[in-house]
Amino acid sequence: MPVEIGYDVHKVRALLPVLREYNYLNVGTYGIVAEPVLARSLERLRNYDARGVAAYEEVIAGQEQARAHVARALGAHPEEIAFTGNATDGVNLVTAGLTWQEGDEVIISNEEHPAVTFPWYYLQQRGGPRVKQFHVQAAEEPVLAELAQLVTPHTRLIATSHVSHRSGTRLPVAGICKWARERGILTLLDGAQAFAQFPIDVHVLGCDFYTTNGHKWLCGPKGTGIFYVRREVLPLTHVAHTGAGAMRAYNLENLELVPSARRFEFGTRSHALYEGLDAALDWFDRLGWEAIERHLAWHSAYLKSQVLARPGFKLHSPVPWAESSALVTISVDGMDAHTLANNLRTQHRTITPPVAAFNALRISTAYFVIKEDLDRLLAILDRMVTE
């Protein structure tokens, strides 16, 4: 192993059977669930579905254990955490939950996933706030300078990814949130590409809302989303949909929402699914979060160094770990990224998605990826360049 990371990556890989079929470099889209996590997830789902109400109390207890675990992982209070289906849900809870006034404005980055761009532009299309964009950079000073040019007295909220899904750039979100709060502007961070890569403390970041999921870098069950809302702004965030479970008073003349983020959860749902999220967190606890970050950082740096050393290859991601992530975006002169990604999958059993904006490939150097995986990809690209 090129770096001492603290866990046996080969034993980990043995618990991820798909790696015997594919060179899997795409947890930035879907993570792959380790066998121990999958076994516990399925057992809890089976228990709830097979036993129904008979299992309800224990399942709810498991869900609340998962909520507390997620809160610890994000530096939040459990009452600030709502469980959703994905990160997009959290964005929509904000777009639908705030009371908008005529003339309001929202600022987002120019490298947002459709999870962010679509809800805000759809809201604008329906007569909601006007959407502006700032350019993604890792350095705080130019980002704040651009925001200063965009902000007006009508700016209500700044929404941005913590890590860009296109370039893997880690944005200076703590600085953005501090700057915004000093001006009475709310902040929403999309952490879909950040959670489980490096430490996150939402209280230290100072954001008002944070949305993420369990199915990418945490490699937990699909359909697990996490929405953080700061306690102080909870009263400003109305629920767009409601039902049983969201209210603590049943007086129909004066319905009262539960005094926590659980007000965004209502009706019958797969409560046991979040026990799978708890299992994924336990798996990472066992491996060691610091060890996982060292693994991500080393393999990200190795891939970047190899790309920079190759004529005709271009790196679209920042080099320093503090400014980047384990998402590494690269392009090769004269090659169409969509065609290349398709060829890699069908001809070489290597899974990595294209990034249309850069005509590039996006490689996820996840916690189970080894140097040989990256060398295999690079060797294929080298052959294509010379053919």
GIURJO-V122826 format. One record per pair of residues at least 6 apart in sequence whose ideal C-beta (glycine too) atoms are under 8 Angstrom apart, sorted by sequence separation. I is the first residue (numbers start at 1). J is the second residue. D is the distance in whole Angstrom. If there is no record, write none. Layout:
I/J/D
I/J/D
This chain:
13/19/5
18/24/6
70/76/8
71/77/6
84/90/6
123/129/7
124/130/6
137/143/5
163/169/7
180/186/7
181/187/7
194/200/6
214/220/3
215/221/7
249/255/6
257/263/4
307/313/5
318/324/4
331/337/7
344/350/4
345/351/6
354/360/7
355/361/7
48/55/5
71/78/4
74/81/7
124/131/5
163/170/5
164/171/7
180/187/5
214/221/6
215/222/5
239/246/6
249/256/4
307/314/8
308/315/6
317/324/5
344/351/7
354/361/6
355/362/5
1/9/7
16/24/8
24/32/6
33/41/7
47/55/5
48/56/8
82/90/8
108/116/6
135/143/8
162/170/7
163/171/7
202/210/5
215/223/7
229/237/6
247/255/5
248/256/6
284/292/6
307/315/5
317/325/8
332/340/7
344/352/6
353/361/7
354/362/7
71/80/7
84/93/7
108/117/7
120/129/8
134/143/7
162/171/6
191/200/7
215/224/6
247/256/6
248/257/7
352/361/5
353/362/5
365/374/7
68/78/5
71/81/5
121/131/6
161/171/7
177/187/5
200/210/8
214/224/4
247/257/6
248/258/5
317/327/7
352/362/6
47/58/8
48/59/5
67/78/5
70/81/6
82/93/8
120/131/5
135/146/6
147/158/7
160/171/6
162/173/5
176/187/7
213/224/6
214/225/7
246/257/6
247/258/7
248/259/7
304/315/6
308/319/8
317/328/5
341/352/6
352/363/5
363/374/8
47/59/7
108/120/6
134/146/5
177/189/8
213/225/5
214/226/7
246/258/6
317/329/5
341/353/6
352/364/8
19/32/8
134/147/6
160/173/7
189/202/8
212/225/7
213/226/7
304/317/7
315/328/7
316/329/4
317/330/8
341/354/4
18/32/5
64/78/8
67/81/5
106/120/6
173/187/8
211/225/7
212/226/5
315/329/8
316/330/7
340/354/7
363/377/7
44/59/7
211/226/7
242/257/8
304/319/6
315/330/6
316/331/7
16/32/5
67/83/7
134/150/6
160/176/7
173/189/6
189/205/7
210/226/8
211/227/5
246/262/7
247/263/8
314/330/7
338/354/5
66/83/8
195/212/4
210/227/8
211/228/7
245/262/8
246/263/5
313/330/6
314/331/5
337/354/4
344/361/8
16/34/6
17/35/7
44/62/6
132/150/5
158/176/6
189/207/5
194/212/7
195/213/7
209/227/7
210/228/4
239/257/7
246/264/7
301/319/8
313/331/7
314/332/8
337/355/7
338/356/7
15/34/5
16/35/7
187/206/7
188/207/7
191/210/6
192/211/8
209/228/7
246/265/7
313/332/6
314/333/7
337/356/7
15/35/4
63/83/7
187/207/5
188/208/7
189/209/7
191/211/7
192/212/5
196/216/8
197/217/5
209/229/6
245/265/6
246/266/4
301/321/7
312/332/6
313/333/8
341/361/6
15/36/7
187/208/5
188/209/4
189/210/5
190/211/6
191/212/4
192/213/6
195/216/7
196/217/4
207/228/8
208/229/7
209/230/7
242/263/8
245/266/5
300/321/7
307/328/8
312/333/4
337/358/8
340/361/6
12/34/7
158/180/5
186/208/5
187/209/7
188/210/8
189/211/7
190/212/7
195/217/6
196/218/4
208/230/5
244/266/6
245/267/6
312/334/8
337/359/5
100/123/8
106/129/5
108/131/6
110/133/5
186/209/7
188/211/7
193/216/7
194/217/8
195/218/6
196/219/8
207/230/7
243/266/4
244/267/6
307/330/5
336/359/7
337/360/5
91/115/6
95/119/5
104/128/7
105/129/5
106/130/7
107/131/8
108/132/8
109/133/6
110/134/7
130/154/8
170/194/7
192/216/6
193/217/7
209/233/8
239/263/6
242/266/5
243/267/4
297/321/4
300/324/7
304/328/6
337/361/6
91/116/6
95/120/6
104/129/4
105/130/5
106/131/5
107/132/5
108/133/6
109/134/6
110/135/5
111/136/4
136/161/8
168/193/7
181/206/6
208/233/5
234/259/8
239/264/6
241/266/7
300/325/7
303/328/5
352/377/7
104/130/7
105/131/8
106/132/7
107/133/7
108/134/8
109/135/7
110/136/6
134/160/8
202/228/5
234/260/8
300/326/5
329/355/6
350/376/7
88/115/4
92/119/5
103/130/8
105/132/6
107/134/6
109/136/5
129/156/6
158/185/6
160/187/8
162/189/5
165/192/7
234/261/7
239/266/8
299/326/7
303/330/8
331/358/6
350/377/6
87/115/6
91/119/5
95/123/5
100/128/5
129/157/8
136/164/5
143/171/7
144/172/8
155/183/8
157/185/6
158/186/8
159/187/7
160/188/8
161/189/7
162/190/7
163/191/8
165/193/5
177/205/6
178/206/6
202/230/8
209/237/8
300/328/6
331/359/6
86/115/8
91/120/8
100/129/6
143/172/6
147/176/7
156/185/7
157/186/4
158/187/5
159/188/4
160/189/6
161/190/5
162/191/5
164/193/7
177/206/4
234/263/8
296/325/8
297/326/8
329/358/6
331/360/4
136/166/8
155/185/6
156/186/6
157/187/7
158/188/7
159/189/8
160/190/7
161/191/8
163/193/4
174/204/7
177/207/5
296/326/4
330/360/6
331/361/7
350/380/7
88/119/7
136/167/7
138/169/5
144/175/6
157/188/6
159/190/7
161/192/7
162/193/7
163/194/4
174/205/5
177/208/8
195/226/7
329/360/5
330/361/6
137/169/7
138/170/6
140/172/4
143/175/7
144/176/7
147/179/7
151/183/7
161/193/7
162/194/4
173/205/6
174/206/6
229/261/5
329/361/7
348/380/5
95/128/7
136/169/5
138/171/7
139/172/7
143/176/7
147/180/8
161/194/8
228/261/7
329/362/5
330/363/7
344/377/8
137/171/8
138/172/7
151/185/7
163/197/7
173/207/7
227/261/7
328/362/7
329/363/8
136/171/6
137/172/8
140/175/4
144/179/5
327/362/6
328/363/5
140/176/8
327/363/8
328/364/8
344/380/7
227/264/6
327/364/6
328/365/6
162/200/8
326/364/6
120/159/7
316/355/8
326/365/4
107/147/7
326/366/7
316/358/5
107/150/5
116/159/6
107/151/7
116/160/8
316/360/6
340/384/8
116/161/7
314/360/8
105/152/6
112/159/8
186/233/7
223/270/7
107/155/6
112/160/7
113/161/7
162/210/8
105/154/5
106/155/8
112/161/6
224/273/6
332/381/6
335/384/7
104/154/6
105/155/5
106/156/6
107/157/8
108/158/8
111/161/7
186/236/8
223/273/6
224/274/6
103/154/5
104/155/8
105/156/7
106/157/5
107/158/5
108/159/5
109/160/5
104/156/5
106/158/7
107/159/7
108/160/6
109/161/6
113/165/5
221/273/6
224/276/7
332/384/7
106/159/6
111/164/4
112/165/8
224/277/5
332/385/6
111/165/7
109/164/7
111/166/5
221/276/4
100/156/7
111/167/6
220/276/6
221/277/6
220/277/5
98/156/7
111/169/7
98/157/7
218/277/8
220/279/7
221/280/7
220/280/3
303/363/6
219/280/6
220/281/8
109/171/7
214/276/8
218/280/5
303/365/6
94/157/8
214/277/5
218/281/7
219/283/8
94/159/8
300/365/5
214/280/6
218/284/7
299/365/4
91/159/7
306/374/7
310/378/8
313/381/8
296/365/6
302/371/6
296/366/7
299/369/6
296/367/7
299/370/8
303/374/5
295/367/5
299/371/7
302/374/6
306/378/6
310/382/7
312/385/6
116/190/5
115/190/7
292/367/5
299/374/7
303/378/8
113/190/7
115/192/7
112/190/7
113/192/7
287/367/7
284/367/8
98/186/8
196/284/6
199/289/7
94/188/5
199/293/8
198/293/5
196/292/8
197/293/7
91/188/7
90/188/8
198/296/8
91/190/7
197/296/6
90/190/8
87/190/6
87/191/7
87/192/4
217/326/8
94/209/5
94/211/8
93/211/8
90/209/7
90/210/8
91/211/6
74/195/8
90/211/3
73/195/8
80/202/8
89/211/7
90/212/8
88/211/8
87/211/5
75/200/7
87/212/5
74/200/6
75/201/3
76/202/5
87/213/5
73/200/8
74/201/7
75/202/5
76/203/7
84/211/8
86/213/5
198/325/8
74/202/5
75/203/5
197/325/5
75/204/6
86/215/8
197/326/6
194/325/7
168/300/8
193/325/7
76/210/8
93/227/6
193/327/6
90/225/6
74/210/7
89/225/5
90/226/7
28/165/7
86/223/7
88/225/8
90/227/4
99/236/8
85/223/5
86/224/8
87/225/6
89/227/7
90/228/8
98/236/7
85/224/8
86/225/4
87/226/8
98/237/6
99/238/7
85/225/5
97/237/4
98/238/8
83/224/7
84/225/3
97/238/5
83/225/7
84/226/7
96/238/8
97/239/7
83/226/7
84/227/5
94/237/7
97/240/6
82/226/8
83/227/8
93/237/7
96/240/4
81/226/6
82/227/4
81/227/7
82/228/8
93/239/8
81/228/6
82/229/7
93/240/7
217/364/8
219/366/7
80/228/5
92/240/8
169/317/7
170/318/8
219/367/8
80/229/6
167/316/5
168/317/4
169/318/6
217/366/7
80/230/6
166/316/8
167/317/5
168/318/8
80/231/6
167/318/8
74/226/7
76/228/5
79/231/7
170/322/7
170/323/6
74/228/6
77/231/7
80/234/8
169/323/7
170/324/6
169/324/6
170/325/6
70/226/6
168/324/5
169/325/8
168/325/5
168/326/7
168/327/3
167/327/8
168/328/6
168/329/6
163/325/5
165/327/7
167/329/5
164/327/8
166/329/7
163/327/7
28/193/6
93/264/6
41/220/8
82/261/4
41/221/5
79/259/7
80/260/7
81/261/6
82/262/6
84/264/7
138/318/5
79/260/4
80/261/5
82/263/8
37/219/7
78/260/8
79/261/6
82/264/4
83/265/6
138/320/8
37/220/7
79/262/7
82/265/6
31/215/6
139/323/8
30/215/6
31/216/5
34/219/7
138/323/4
30/216/7
31/217/6
33/219/6
138/324/7
29/216/7
31/218/7
32/219/6
33/220/7
28/216/6
31/219/3
33/221/7
167/355/8
27/216/6
28/217/8
31/220/7
166/355/5
27/217/6
83/274/5
166/357/6
167/358/7
27/219/6
30/222/7
166/358/7
83/277/8
168/362/7
166/362/7
165/362/8
67/274/7
70/277/7
63/271/5
66/274/4
69/277/8
73/281/6
62/271/8
63/272/8
66/275/6
69/278/5
62/272/7
65/275/8
60/271/6
63/274/5
66/277/5
70/281/7
59/271/5
62/274/7
63/275/7
66/278/4
69/281/5
59/272/5
62/275/4
65/278/6
69/282/8
66/281/8
59/275/7
62/278/7
48/270/7
48/271/7
49/272/8
48/272/4
45/270/7
47/272/7
45/272/5
44/272/4
45/273/7
44/275/4
45/276/7
41/273/8
44/276/7
41/275/7
40/275/7
41/276/3
44/279/8
40/276/7
41/279/6
37/276/7
40/279/4
37/279/5
36/279/7
37/280/5
37/282/8
37/283/5
111/357/8
33/280/7
36/283/6
34/283/6
12/287/7
7/287/5
6/287/8
7/288/6
6/288/5
6/290/7
7/291/5
6/291/3
7/292/8
5/291/5
9/295/7
5/292/8
6/294/7
5/294/5
5/295/5
3/294/7
3/295/7
5/298/7
3/298/4
2/298/7
28/327/5
2/302/7
29/353/6
23/348/7
25/350/7
26/351/5
28/353/7
23/349/6
25/351/6
26/352/6
22/349/5
23/350/4
24/351/5
25/352/4
26/353/6
21/349/7
22/350/7
23/351/7
22/351/5
28/362/6
31/366/7
26/362/8
28/364/4
32/368/8
27/364/5
25/363/5
26/364/6
25/364/5
27/366/4
25/365/8
25/366/8
24/366/8
24/368/8
25/369/7
24/369/8
25/373/7
19/368/7
23/373/5
16/368/6
25/377/7
23/376/6
23/377/7
12/367/7
13/368/5
12/368/5
13/370/7
9/367/8
9/368/6
10/370/8
9/370/6
1/370/8
2/371/6
